[in-house]
Amino acid sequence: MRVTKHEHAALRIDQAGESLLIDPGSFTSPLEDLSNVVGLVITHEHADHWTPEHFDRILRQVPGLPIYAPTGVAAAASGYDITVVHPGDTVTVGAFTLRFFGGDHAVIHESLPLVQNVGVLVNEQLYYPGDSYAVPEGVSVDTLAAPLGAPWLKIGDAMDFVLAVQPKRAFGTHDMTLSTIGRNMHRQRLQWATEQNGGEFFELDPGDTLDI
């Protein structure tokens, strides 16, 4: 299975000639070569994780593409056909088995509404928590896409999340709000956390891939 990191929170996973997309949002450049895409996962409703423009562009190339997301996304994207998923659900689409975890977005501030968020485990190998620190209980995570920076993120909390998950591999995502200096500092901290349990941390920039 090959993981390609795109800008911010967007990921592409390729296996057996098919592709799965996760969270192409407002900080993500238009995605190309979508003919083999069989599914799209949106973890929550914030614009840095989905936009109508991305939906329209993707659906023009792949009409009828299944989109999996929590209820909040279905409400925000009411003009689109969304398959609502909840924590505890399992879905199979093409070469991909998806298990969903979590339930809530990390708290940004008490003045802002809390929204739904699902983490997704792909083929029992790659776990991406969306905008949360939801640990997939009972799962031995091979590869973790770990958030690096956000209005809700304190690096110590992100380190504790990586320590709790204990992945064999990890790389940073959700990073477009960081400067180059800030991104490198946060990568170093998550590298340390990954290595505490014998894992390996990878520095992936947009367009970089990781085979797992």
N, C-alpha and C positions, 0 to 999 in steps of 0.2 A: 504494500500500500504506500502510495506517495502523497505527501502533504506539501502543498504549495502555499506559502504565506503571501497574501496581498496586503495592501495598505490597511492599517488599523486592525479591525477585527475580522476581516474577510479571509476565509480559508477555502481552498479547493482540495478535495481528496480524490485521488484516482486509484481505481482498482479494477482489474479484469476488463479494461477497455471502457469503463464507465466512470462518471464523475459526480461528485456531490459538492454543492456549494453551501457555505455557511456565512451568514451575516455580511453581505456586501452593502455598505451604507454610504453616508454622505462624504466620508473621508476616503472612499475607495474609488480608484479609477475604473472606468468601464471595463468589464471582463470580456475576454475574447475567446474564440474557439469553443463554443458552447454546445456543439452538435452532440456530444456524448453525455451531457448532463442529464441525470435521471431524477434528481431531487434537490430541493432548496430548503435549508433550515434557517429560521430566524429566531434568535433566542429571546428577543423582547422588542418592544415598540419604539425605542428611541431611534432618532434619525441616523445616528452614526452606525446603526446596524441594519437599516433597510431604508430604501426610498422608492417612491413610485417610479422614478426614472430607471432605476436598476430593474425593478419588476418588469416594466414595459419592454425594456431592451432585451432582457432574458426571455420573456414570453414570446416576443416576436421571433426569436430563433428557435425556441422550444415550446411551441403551443401546448397548453394542457399540462405543463410541468407541475408535479405535486409540490406544494409549499406547506411545510410543517412549522407550526408556531403556536404560542400560547394564545389565550382568549384576547388579551389586550392587543395583539397584533391583528387578529381577525377584526376587531372593532376599528382600529386605526386604518386598516387597509380594507375597508368594507366593499370596495369595488372589485376585489380579487377573491378567487376561490382558495380559501385557506383551510387546511386540515388542522383542527385544533388538537394539540397534544398537552398532556399534563405530566408532572413528575410521576414516575412509575410505569408510564406507557412504554411499549416497545413497538417499533414499526420497522418493516422490511421494505426497501425500495431498491430494485435492481440488485447490485452486488453489495448493498449496505444494510446492515442491521443497526438501528438507532435506538438507544435507550436513553430516557430522559430523567433528569434529576433536578433537585432544588425546589424552585417555586417562586422565590422572591428576588428582586433586584437588591443589591447592596444599598444600604441607606446612604443617600447623598447629604441630606439635611432634613430636619423635621418640618421645614416649611415646604418641602417638595413632596408630591404624592409618591407613594411606593407603588411600583408596577410589578407585574408578573415577569418572571425570567425562568427559562429552563436551561440547564446544562445538558450537553449531549455527549454520549459515549458512542463512538463509531466503531463497529466491528470488534467490540471488546478491547480495542487498542488505543484509540485516540480519544482523550477527554478534553472538552472545552466547556468551561463553566458559564459562558456568557459573562454578564456583569454581576458576578456573585462569587462567594467563597464556598459554594456548596460542594462538600466532599462526597463522592460517590461511594457510599458505605458498602462494604463487602466486595469491592472491586480492586483488583491489583492492576493499577494503571500503568500501561506500557509507556505512553507518551502523553504529556500534559501540555496543552496550550495555555500558558499562564498569563493573566493580565499584568501589564507592566505599569500602566499609568492611567489615571482617570480622576474626575472630581471626587469620586467616592473612595479612592484607593490611597491608603497609607502603606508605605513600602514594608513596614514591619508586619502588617496584617497579611500582605501578599506573601511574605516569606513564611509566615506561620501556615498559610494555606498550602504552599508547596511542601513544607515539612509534614503536614498532616496527610497529604495525598501520597507522598513517597514514590514519585514516578521513576521509572527507569531512565526516561529521557524527558526533557522539557525544553520549551522555547518560549520566548516572549511574544505576546500579542497585545492588542488594544493599546497602541503606543504612539499614535499620531499627535496626541496632545503634549508630548514630551519634546524638549530640545534634544539635540544630539548628545550633549553632555548628560542631561537627565536620563536619557534612554540607556546610555552606557553605564551610568551609576546603578540604575535599577537592574540591569542585566547582571551586573556583578553580584548584587545581593541575592538575586534568584539563583544564580549559578552556585553560590555558597549553599543556599538552602537545598538545592537539588543534590549536591555532592554529599551532604550530611548522611544520606541514606544510600550512598553508592551510585547515584544516578549521574547522568551526563547532560549538561546544558548546551544548547546550540543557539548561536546568534544568527537569526534569520532576518534578512531584510526583504522588502517586497520583491517578489519574483523568485526568491530562493526556495529550494525544495529540501525535503527530508524523507528518506526512505525508511519505513518502519516495518 
